[in-house]
């Protein structure tokens, strides 16, 4: 009896990659292009002007003793990095100005939740691979019950799509599915499917579902194993898709939840405080060419099946073969077919979890780095919208900026050593009466440092200002003063973590280019401490390198030493730092002091409270 309800009857359809076929732009498309061009034109002018001014100043400072080939390399890397900082700075500035208007007319949302038409069918799918089933059960049950409370449950079906291969994991999945169906009376409403042939990883799992049952549904809502969403939000997302038949993918901005370790609480706090302004700015210049993160989103099934099947790229890794980071590619293919991809960051009630320690975060980044490098080739794919080409590039810059930051510091060290070994010539000719004194632009250097710091920290300040001026919002972060103190704590601790991430991201870029075929592992979501052995094995090369680097800069240039000390000192203490940031006791200490608080803790939604009740009950 139970086995008969595991899967619905098959309703097969095809899902194959289709080459690009250009279509004539409609009048609405032309108007959209004008709006998009105006917004992006303003954005990139701001980025270009600020980058040129900083680059000119830096060239003046570095050229005091003459410009060499090494100097020009340093200038080039600096300009690239400052442009990257400028992109993020102006994205937040434009997001702040948009937020002050209280709404973004580019993508108006319905004010109230509306009933879903009886004929509309929605599938909520959760691909899993060796996951903790107590978490899966709690998330799906809380979402199921929340959706039932809206009165729209009959429009939805739930699917657990397993790629697990270990026998005990499969047994736990089937047991959890049966218990979920029993507890919510969900037989015939909640289904379980395990593939025997695990090809193309998660994207292949989703494609397999589409080919088997996709034709039965108008929309598909995608979950990761750590996703949670309110039922009212799910209904509202479907309302938006019904009102906007031009939208192919509607992506929410999931907020971090349920975090206890110090590093995950820092990131949870950052996502709630800084995320909204950044997402607002992103949508300002992306409009309907936004990204798709593969989860906590609703997808229009027909164009997804028709246009978003992934091609296999010719050649081998890192640029060829199976597409690894599939979600951004699917968004690009959806937009290429003429359907909009929108980021609805205002919609609340979308949640996810984060890696519990720095090593798990870096392991995830290693996978993402490999997938993003492949996107460098897809940037030149025919018909891809300019916005998605920028997203492909932006995903790579997240890792390559660390590589370039490291390269800049190395080049500046080499430059300092060269100046130290080079004897200054004060009289360039025997007939010159007066010496040639080297010129130093200390005041300009200070000004440039202050501008760079402003570009880095003003976005944080604006985020706090917006929360403070929004009635009742600061209280959800513990009050204005606790919010301000929490931002200071997050800034200092994140500054300590930045060099550790820089070293690993630099290594990942080099490793993916040199040894392109890496193994993708399932992400661990268990909160656990990092042991001394794990931390030492991971960080000892960086610690030794930092010791040598600090000694060299201290010997040749004291000023440069103090510049790089903010990098060297965290690397010297990387082992204990990695261990301390993984401690839940430290993270919870800050919480008990009213610091690093977020709305998911001070004012949790009903679905989040239900999830926590079920999860903590299930792991006892």
N, C-alpha and C positions, 0 to 999 in steps of 0.2 A: 504493500500500500504506500509506504513512504517513498520507495524507489520510483514509483510511478509519477511522483510529484517533483522529482529532481529537476527535470527539464521539460519545457513545453514541446509540443509537436514541432518538427522542423518546418521551416518555411524558407527554403534556400533562395538566394539571389547572388549575383556576381558583384565583386568589388575588385577592379583591376585598374592599374595606372593608366591614365589617358594623357597623351601628349598635349601640349598647349595649342589651342586654337584661338587666335585673337578675335574679339568681337567689337563691333562699333559702339562707341560710348554714347549713352543716352544724354538728354539735356540735363537730367538730374546728376549724372556722372560728371558732366562738364562743370556744373555749379559746385559740386563737391570738390573737384580738382582745384578750382579757384580758391575756395576756402582753405583747403589743405596747403596750397602753395603759399598763401598769405601767411598762415600760421608758421609754417616751416621756414619761410623766408625770414620772418622776424626772429625766430629762434636761432637760426644758424648765423645771421648777421651779428647777434649778440655774442654768440660763441666765438665767431671769427675775430671780432673787434677786440674782445678781452684777451684772446690768445695772442693776437698780433702785438698788443701793447705789452703783455708780459714777456713775450719772446724778444721784442726790441730792447726792453730793459735788461733782460738777462744777457743778451749779446753785448750790450754796452759794458756791463759789469765784467764779464768774462774776457772781453777784448782789451782790458786795461793794459795788458802786457803783450798784446798782439794775438791774433787768431791763428791757431794751427789746425791741422786736420783733426787732432783730438778735440780741440775746442769746438769745432763745428759739429762733431759727433755728439758732444755733450749738449750743445744747443738744440740739435735736432730732437734728441730724446726728451729734453725738457719741454719743448714746444708741444710734442705729442702728448705728454703727460698732462700739461696744463690744459690742453684742449679737452682731454678726458674729464678733468676736474670741472671745467667750464660747462660741459654738457650736463653734468649732474647738478651743478649750481643753478643754471638757468632753467632747467626742468623744474626744480623746486620753486624758484622765484615765480615762474608762470603758473605753477600749481597753486601757490599762495594767492596770487591775484585772482585766479579763477575761484578759489574757495571763498574769498571775500564777497564774491557776487552771489553766494549761497546756492547757485545752480549753474550747470553747464548746458547751455542751449543746444550744444552740438548733439547731445544724446539725452533728451528728456525721458524721465521714467514715470510710469503711471503712479498716481498718488495713492491709490488703494488697490488691494488685492481683489481680483475678479474671478468668478467661477471659470473653470476650464471646460471647454465644450466637451460633451459626452463622447464624441467620436475620437477625441485626441488621446493618443496613447504615448506614454513616456516610459522608457527603460532607465533605471538607475543601476549602473554597472560598477562593480568593484573588482578589478584584477588583483589577485594575491599570489604571492610566491613565498612559501615558508614563513608566514607571518604569525604573530602572537594572536591566537584566536579569541582570547578574552577581549582584546581590543577590537577586533573585527565585530564580534558579537555585540559588544556594548555600543559601538558606533552605529551599526545598522539598526539595532533595536531602538535606540534613542531617536534616530532619524525617522524610522517607521512610525513610532508612536506620535512623534511631532507632526508628521504628515497626516496621520489619521485624525488628529485634532482639528485639522483644517477642513475636514469633510471631503477632501479631494483624493483620498487614497486609492479609490477605484480606478483612477486614470494611470496609476503607476504600477510597474512590476520591478522587482529587485533581482539582481543577478550577482552571484559570487562566481567569478571566473578564475579558476585555479590553474596555475602552472607548476604546482608543487610536484616533486618526484619522490621524496622520501616517504616511506610507508607510514611512519608515525605521524608525520605532518598531515598526510592525506586523511588518516583516520580522525585526527582532531578536527580537521575542516568539516568532514561529513557529520561528525557528532555535533559540532557547533551549529551547523546549518539545521540539523534536525531539531535541536533544542530551540533555536530561534523560531522556526516554523511552529513548533508546539507552543511556545510562550506567547506568540502574537497571533496565533491562529492564521499562520501565513502559508500553509500548504496550498500550492497553486498560485501563489502570489510572490513567494521568494524561491528562487531557483539556484541550483548549484551545478556547475559544469567544470569538469577537469579535462584538459587536453591531454591526449596521450603523446602527441608529437609537439614538442615545445620549440617552435620556430619563430624567429623575429621577436622574441621576448614579449614585452608588454604590448607593443603595437600589433604584433601577430595575434595576441590573445584578443584584443579588441576587434581586429579584422575578422577573426574567426566568429565572434559573436555577431558581427554585422552580416556576414554571409549566411549564418544559420537563422537568425531571427530579426535582423535589422528591418526587414520589409514590414514587420508588424507594428513598427513604432514611427511616430512623427519626430520625436525628439529623444536624445540620449543624454543623460546626466552622468558625468564621469567622476568617480571617486578614486582616490588613492587609499592604501591601507590605513592611513592616519587621518583620513578626511572625516568631517562631521559638518552637517548642514541642518538648519532649521527647516521645518516643513513649510512654514509661511514663505520663506525665501525661495524654496523650490517652486512653489506655486507662482510667486511673483516673477521669477525668471521665465517661466512658461508664458505668463501674461505678456511679458516684453517681446518674446519671440512671436507670439500671435499678432501683436500690434505692429511689429516690424518684420514683414516677410522678406526684407532684404538682408536680414542678419543671419549669418551662417553659424557663428559661434559667439556665445556670450560668456565671457570669463569674469568671475568674481575675484576679489582680492582676499584670499583666505588669511585670517589672523591667527597667530600662534596661540596655542592653549596648552594647559596641563603640564607646564614645564617646572622642574624643580632644581636641576643643577645650575650652578652659577652662570656658565656660558649660555645655556639655553634660556635662562631667565633674562640675560642681557639682550639676546636676540628677540625674545618675546616682547620685551619692553620697547626695543627699537622698532619692531614691526608695527606696533600700535601707535607710537608717537610720531615717527618719521614717515611711515608708509603712506598714509593718506595724501600728504602733500606731494610726495614723489609720484604716486599713481595719478593724481590729478594733473600734474604737469605732463606726464607721459601721454595721457589721453588728449591733452591740448594739441600736441603736435603729431600724434599718431592717428587720431580719429578712428576710422574703421580699418586701420592696418595695425591693430594691436597684436599682442602675443597670445598664445594659448599654452597653458602650463600643464595640460593633460589631466587636470583634476579640478574639482569644484567649479565645473563649467557645464553649460548646456549646449548641445550640438544639434543642428538640424540634420536629421538622418539622411534624407534623400541626397542633398549635394555632397555630404560627407562620403557616402558610399560611392557616389558617381565620380567625384573629382579628387578625393583625398587619399586614395590608395598610394602607397609609397613605392617609388621606383627602386630598383637595385642599381647602384652606381657602378660604372665600369671601373676596372682597376682594383687595387687592393688598398688596405688601410694606410694612412689615416684618412685619405680623401675619398676612397672608393669603398665598394662592398655594401653591406647592409647598413641602412640609415639607423643611427643609434639614438640620438635625441630627436624623437619623432614629432613631438608636439608643435614646436615652432614651424616645422616643415609642413605639417597638416594645416596650420593657420595660413601659411603662405600659399598653399595650393587652394585653400578655400577662397582667399581673396583673389587669387589669379583667375578663378572661375566666375568672379563677379559678385561674390557674397561678402558681406561685411563681417569683420572680426572686431568686437568691441570689448573694452574693459569697463565693467560696471563696478567701480571701486566703492561707490556709495552704498551698495547693497550689503547690509549687515546680516550676520548669522552664518558666515562661512568660516570654517576653522580647519587648522591642520596642526601637526606636531613637528618638532624639530629634532635634529640629531642631539643625543644626550651629552656628548663630550666632543672635544676638539678633534680627536683622531677619527671619530665617526664622521664629523663634518668634512674633514679633509679627504676621507675615503670617498664620500659622495662627490666632492669637488673633482676628484680624479676622474670619475666616470663622466661628469658633466663636461669637463675640459676636453675629454676625448670626443664626445659628441659635438661640442661646439666647434672644434677644429675642422670637423667634416663640413660644417656649415659654410666655411670659407669658399668651398667649391660651389655650394648651392646658391651663393650670392649671385652667381652669373647665370643661373637657370633662366630660360626664356619665360617672359611674361610675369616674373615675380615683381610685385609692387615695390616701389622705392622704400616705403616704410619697413617692409619685411627684409629688404636687403640691409637696412640699417640695424634691424634687430639681430640679424645674423652676425653683423660686424660687432655690435654692442656686446653680444654674448661672448665673443672672443676677447674683446678688450677687457672684460672682467678678469681674465687670466693673464693676457699679454701685458696689461698695465702693471701687474706685479713683476713680470719679467723685465719690463722696461724700467721700473722703479729700481730694481736690483741692479740693472745694467747702468743706470745713471749714477748710482752710488759707487759702483766699481770704477767707472770712467773718471769720476771726480777724485777718487782715491789715487788712480794712476796719474791724473793731472797734478795732484798735490805732490806726489813722489817725484814727478818730472821737474816741477818747480824747485823742489828741495835740492835735487841733484844738480840743477842748472845754476851756474854762477851768473849772477846779475851783472851786466855790463853797463856801467854808468857813463863811460866816455866811448861813444861809438866811432870816433875818429880822433886821430892825434891832434888835429887842428881845432877841435871844438873847445871853447873856453869853459863852458858850463856843463855839468853832468846831466845825464838824462835820468830823471827820477821816475820810477814806476808810479803810475796813477792807480789809486784804489777808490772805488765808489762805495764806501761803507754805508752812506746814507741811502743810496739807491738799493743796496742789498737789504737793508732793514725794511724799506718800503715794500720791496718785492715779497719779503717774508711775511709782512703784515697782510698784504693782499691775498697771498696764497692761504694764509690762516683764515682770512675772512671768507674765502670761497669754500673752505672746508667746514667752517663752524656756523656761518649765518643760516644755512638750511636747518640746523638743529634749533637755533634760536627762534626762527620763524615758526617752526612746528610747535614750540612751547607757547609762543605768543598766540597762535590760533586756538590752541586748547584753552589758554587762560581767558580769552575774550568770548569763548563760546559758553553760554550759560549752562552751569551744571556739569560741564565736561571735566574740568580740573578735579572735581571731587572723585571722579572715577579713577583717577591716578593718585589718590591720597591727598589731594589738595595742591595748591600752587607751589608752596614751599617745598613739599616733599617731591613734587614733580621736578622742580628746578634742581634739587639735590640729587635726584635720581639721574637726571641728564648729565650732571657733572661726573657722577660715579660711572655711568655707562661710557662717557667719553674717555675717561682715564683708563678704564679697564680695556676698552676696545683698542685704545692706542697701544697698550701692552701686547695685545693679541695680533695686531696688524703685521709686525715683522715675522711672526711665526707663519702666518698665512702667506706672506710674500715669498718666503723661502720655498714653501711647499708648492705654491702655484707656479713659481719659476721652474721648479724641478719637474712638475707635471707637463708644462709646455714642452720642455726639452725631451722628456721621456716619451711623450706621445708622438713627437716628430722622429725620434730615433728608434724607438721600439713601439711601432704603431698598434700592434695587436695586444690589447690588455684584456684581462678577465673582469667582467662586470659581476659584482656580488650583490646579494640582497642587502638592503640597508637595515642595520640593527636599530630598533626603536626602544630597547630596554635602557632604563636609566641605571648606569653603573659607573663606578669610579675607574679612573685610569690608574693602572698599577705603575710602580716605579720602573719595572722591567719594560713595560710597553712604552712608557714615556722616554726612557733612556735609549731604547733601541731606535725610536723615531727621531729624536732630537740631538743625539750626541754629535753628528757631523756638523750641524748648524752651530752648536755651542763651541766646538773647536774652531770652526771658521770665524766665528764672531770674536773669539779671543785673539786670534792672529790679526784680524782686521783692525780691531781696536788698538792693538799694540803698534801697528804700522802707522795709523793715522795720528796717534798720540806722539809718535816720534818725529813725524815730518811736518805736521800742521795742527797745532792745538785747536784752532778755530774749526777746522773740518772735523776734528775728533768730537767736539761738542755737538756738531750737527749730526754725526752718525751715532752718537751715544744713545739716542732715542731708539735706534735699531739694534745696536750692539748689546745694550743692557738686557732687554727682554730675551734676546737669543741666548745670552749667558745663563739666564735663569729659566730657560724654556722647559726643562724637565719638571721642576716644582710647580711652575705656572700651569702647565698642562694638567698636572694632577689636581691642583687646587681648584681650577675652573670646572672640574668634573664632579666636585662634591655637592651633593644635594643639601647637606647640612649648612653649607655657606650660603647657597642660594636661598634656602628657607629662612636663614637668619635675617637677610635683607628684607624678606617679605614680612617677617614678624616685626621689624622696625618700621614698617610702612614705606619701604623703599622698593623701587623697581616694580611697583604695582601697576596692573593693567585692568581695564574694564572686565576682562574675562574672570578676574578674581574678586573685584569689588562689587560688580553687578552682573554676575553670570546669567546668561539666558536660561530658559527652562530646559532646552535641549542639552545644553552643556552641563547643567546640574544633573540631569538624568543620566547622561553619559558617565559622569564621574561616579555617581551612585552605583551604576551597573558595573563599571570597570573595577573599582576598588573592592566591590563585593566579589567579583569574579576571580581576582588574583589572591584573595585571602586563602 
